[in-house]
Amino acid sequence: EVQLVQSGAEVKKPGESLKISCKSSGYSFTTYWIAWVRQMPGKGLEWMGIIFPGDSDTRYSPSFQGQVTISADKSISTAYLQWSSLKASDTAMYFCAHVGVSSYGMDVWGQGTPVTVSS
Amino acid sequence: QSVLTQPPSVSAAAGQKVTISCSGSSSNIGNNYVSWYQQLPGTAPKLLIYDNNKRPSGIPDRFSGSKSGTSATLGITGLQTGDEADYYCGTWDSSLSAYVFGTGTKVTVL
C-alpha cells in the first residue's frame, strides 16, 4: 500500500528558512513522480511542482518557480519542499502526493503539513 | 487564477443527483486526462475519478466522470450527507507545462 507521511506543523517568522518532508513507503520511490500542492486558508488547491526521485528531474509551476525548492533523498525515500526566506503569504497547508495516474494525476496524498508564518 | 472553471457550489436533497462541470481549453482538458478529487472538511484531497471516467478501487459507482471536448463533468447519484465536501477537477496543461486544478465546487446536501 502506497503511503505518504508528512512532517509536523511548523510555526516560523518571516525571513526564516524551512524544509518540510514527505516520507514514502509501499512502492518503488525512484519510479514515480511526487507532487507538492499548496492550499491557502479557505482557498483551493494549487500545484507547486513535481520531482522524479530516480534522476531528480524537477518541474515547477510558473507561479512557484524561484520561490521554493523541491528535492528528494532516494536513500530514505523522502521528498522535501523548502523555502530560504519565508513570507507571511506562505502560510498554508502543504500536501505531497504520489503521481500515479495519467496526465500527472495524484492518486495518494500525504496528510498535509500546516505552515504558519507570523511575526 | 485557475484555468479550469467550476461552479462555486451545487446542492441537492439526500438521495438526489448532482453534476459538477469543469471547463477548460484545448491545452488542458481537450488533450489530457481529467481527474477529480474530493476534499472532506479538514482532510487531504482524495482521488475520486481518473482518466476521465475511471474509479479507483473503493470508490462507489455513485460517482462517475465524463469528458467532452474541453469540458468534463463529475456526477454524484444517491447523494449522502457524507458527500458534503469540496470537489476539484485537475489535469495537465501543455501550454503552462504544469498541472492545473479547477476552482473547486462545494457540494451541500439539503
Interface residues (C-beta under 8 A of the other chain):
Chain A: A35 V37 G44 L45 E46 W47 I50 R59 Y60 S61 P62 F95 A97 V101 S102 S103 Y104 G105 M106 D107 V108 W109 G110 Q111 G112
Chain B: S2 N32 Y33 V34 S35 Y37 Q39 A44 P45 K46 L47 Y50 D51 P56 D86 Y88 G90 T91 W92 L96 S97 A98 Y99 V100 F101 G102 T103 G104
